[in-house]
Amino acid sequence: MRWATRAHCHVDRAACAWLIQRFIDPDAQFFFVADPDHVPADATPFDMRGVELSHHNGNCSFETFLERYELDDVVLWDIARIVHEADLDDGRYDAPEAPGLDVLIRGLSLTHDDDQLLALSHPLFEALYEFRRRALMLGREPA
């Protein structure tokens, strides 16, 4: 399936792309557009104004994806609070990991194009998923 989002990815778009590839569409192809009017007709847009898979009701796009695709994995919802705070910084969640994740993705966006950013951020989100999975399972951060 083809997916389209705004160019110059930051944390919410990078997290959504990882979520799409890992849990929704392993064969996903991503397109980056400067203008929402340039989304290919056969692509599903995300993290853009006026589309279904974007910010709604105070949620970031990652949270919207979890709701829309009925992904009830507690680890994904735990990551959602981190992505939310990194993206919106509205104080809704206590997510001390958020500033670090934001800095890493912003740094990648300064040094790489969007395709490279997604490729490099994928292992970061995999690592975050495993760390949070173990933390939730153990009831504490893993050693």
C-alpha positions in Angstrom: 0.0 0.0 0.0 1.1 3.6 -0.6 1.2 6.1 2.2 1.8 9.9 2.0 2.8 12.5 4.5 4.4 15.9 4.7 8.0 16.2 3.9 10.6 16.9 6.6 9.5 14.3 9.1 9.6 14.8 12.8 8.7 12.5 15.7 5.0 11.9 15.0 5.4 11.1 11.3 8.5 8.9 11.9 6.6 7.0 14.7 3.6 6.6 12.5 5.7 5.3 9.6 7.3 2.7 12.0 3.8 1.8 13.3 2.5 1.4 9.8 5.3 -0.9 8.6 5.5 -2.9 11.8 1.9 -3.4 12.7 -0.4 -2.4 9.8 1.3 -2.8 6.4 4.7 -4.5 6.2 5.0 -3.6 2.5 4.3 0.1 3.0 5.7 2.6 0.5 6.1 6.2 1.8 5.8 9.4 -0.2 6.6 12.8 1.1 4.9 15.9 -0.2 5.3 19.6 0.4 1.6 20.3 -0.3 -1.3 18.1 0.7 -2.8 18.7 -2.7 0.1 16.6 -4.1 -0.8 13.4 -2.4 -0.9 10.6 -5.0 -4.5 9.5 -5.6 -3.7 5.9 -4.6 -2.0 6.8 -1.4 -3.4 7.1 2.1 -2.4 10.4 3.7 -1.4 10.8 7.3 -0.3 13.5 9.7 -1.7 16.3 7.5 -4.4 18.8 8.2 -7.9 17.6 7.1 -7.2 13.9 6.8 -8.5 11.0 8.9 -5.1 9.8 10.2 -3.9 13.0 11.8 -4.3 15.0 15.0 -7.9 14.8 16.4 -9.4 15.6 19.7 -6.1 16.6 21.2 -4.4 13.4 20.1 -1.3 13.1 17.9 -1.4 11.1 14.7 0.2 8.0 16.4 -2.7 7.9 18.8 -5.2 8.3 16.0 -3.7 5.3 14.2 -3.9 3.2 17.3 -7.6 4.0 17.6 -8.5 3.7 13.9 -6.8 0.3 13.5 -7.9 -0.9 16.9 -4.4 -1.7 18.1 -4.8 -2.5 21.8 -1.2 -3.5 22.5 -0.4 -1.8 25.8 3.2 -1.3 24.8 2.0 0.8 21.7 -0.2 2.9 23.9 2.7 3.4 26.3 4.8 4.6 23.3 1.9 6.8 22.3 2.2 8.9 25.4 5.9 9.4 24.7 5.3 10.3 21.0 2.4 12.6 22.1 4.6 14.5 24.5 7.5 14.7 22.1 5.2 16.0 19.4 2.8 18.2 21.3 4.6 18.9 24.6 1.2 19.7 26.2 1.9 18.1 29.6 -0.9 15.5 29.1 1.4 12.7 30.0 4.4 12.2 32.3 6.9 11.0 29.6 10.5 11.8 30.6 11.7 10.0 27.4 9.9 12.5 25.1 12.5 15.2 24.9 15.3 12.7 24.1 13.2 11.0 21.4 12.4 14.4 20.0 16.0 15.5 19.9 17.1 12.2 18.2 14.4 12.5 15.4 15.0 16.2 14.9 18.8 15.5 14.6 18.1 12.9 12.0 15.9 15.3 10.1 18.7 17.8 10.0 21.2 15.3 8.6 19.2 13.0 6.4 16.4 13.0 3.9 13.0 11.6 4.8 13.6 8.1 3.4 16.9 7.9 5.3 15.3 9.2 8.5 12.7 6.5 8.4 15.3 3.8 7.8 17.4 5.1 10.7 14.5 5.7 13.1 13.0 2.3 12.6 15.6 0.6 14.9 15.1 3.4 17.5 11.4 2.7 17.7 12.0 -1.1 17.8 14.4 -0.5 20.7 11.9 1.8 22.4 9.2 -0.9 21.9 11.3 -3.6 23.5 12.5 -1.4 26.4 8.9 -0.3 27.2 7.6 -3.9 26.8 10.1 -5.2 29.3 9.5 -2.3 31.7 5.8 -3.0 31.6 6.3 -6.7 32.1 8.8 -6.2 35.0 7.0 -3.3 36.6 10.3 -1.4 36.4 12.9 -0.3 33.9 15.0 -3.2 32.7 18.6 -3.2 33.8 
